[in-house]
């Protein structure tokens, strides 16, 4: 193609682009679309958006989770959001609320019965078998972060889509692993400003539990008339869950119920007591909760749940929970593999952090911008976007607003946020290839070559940070 033709082509393309680009009227700041009066597309019940205002909390929890995972040598696993529904029906178990009432079930286009995952442990056990992870040196240490789905009755802190941050340790049975799990969850919460107390219990081996269950059934039948309707059906269907009931009327019956700890054999007892010794050593506050059973079928041995401050221990306030599931992988067709895991409800952790901040406690220290980029005129804006891009990766935190037009209001904005330096770009600086750097404390100004500006400000910012 000749040079002339090429030029013409570019012109045509440019014209096409111009025609398609939404017009931004310089004098009117941003062209806004007219908003509709009613929103035809409301959120589904129990679903929620996560907006930038909450980003600092999510980021902080995520960063703690990843850095702890790295420190304690856990590798990330991602499993699909959609799985065969049988995976959860068989592992979490019929008779549990998750399976009986809360599954997002549907048939996919091939007629397969699938569901949106209500939790990730069963998927991870499946992945452990599918990928032959049992062939690798044990234990396999994994962590995950992602959305879970439960079609529950929405209420405060209870959503139909919510995030779990979780850890799983597969292939080792030792009290140190149990303690490590509790420590990880405790650390994530503690490092994000939430003081917690972990509720612990042991639900023993399946045989120990079965013997206990038989006695519990006898006891509960004798108290049947005092129980709520749900618990009446739970007596036969999911006996241990009666102990977990939050209904006022069931509490006296639960308090008097036989306790599973009395049914544990020597090995289970020793394991549990040793975990507690580890927690003493680690300084993790715990509380023995003989009625804590967790609602899922696959658990055995140690079970635990994290709660906020005393007084916030309602049904919705568990920040996370977990336990051993030494029989799950074998029951799914794998080798006998001891395992343990936990998950934290990220939304609930975020809510707990916000609550603390509302009460005046500063949990997250946000870094303020080092430099505010001010500009005057359309040409300056074009050059400024290039300069902003050049600052990417410099470690300097910047702030700017293309839609504040007067220099005065831009400087006011910088002042309001106590930004130490302002970079000013007007028509003259665009022509000269320079920028003005204003020290906001002293009011001194320097003219700097645009090509040297990143290095120049990096030195200034480094000096401020050293003094801080
Ligand atoms: P679970 O294994 O069911 O105890 O879930 C672990 C944690 O996830 C809980 O302690 C809660 O913090 C959180 N969680 C469970 N269900 C929900 C839900 N429906 N909405 C929000 N968070 C939840």
Boltz pocket constraint, residues with backbone or C-beta under 6 A from the ligand:
constraints:
  - pocket:
      binder: B
      contacts: [[A, 119], [A, 150], [A, 152], [A, 157], [A, 158], [A, 159], [A, 160], [A, 161], [A, 162], [A, 163], [A, 164], [A, 306], [A, 316], [A, 318], [A, 319], [A, 320], [A, 321], [A, 322], [A, 343], [A, 344], [A, 345], [A, 346], [A, 347], [A, 348]]
      max_distance: 6.0
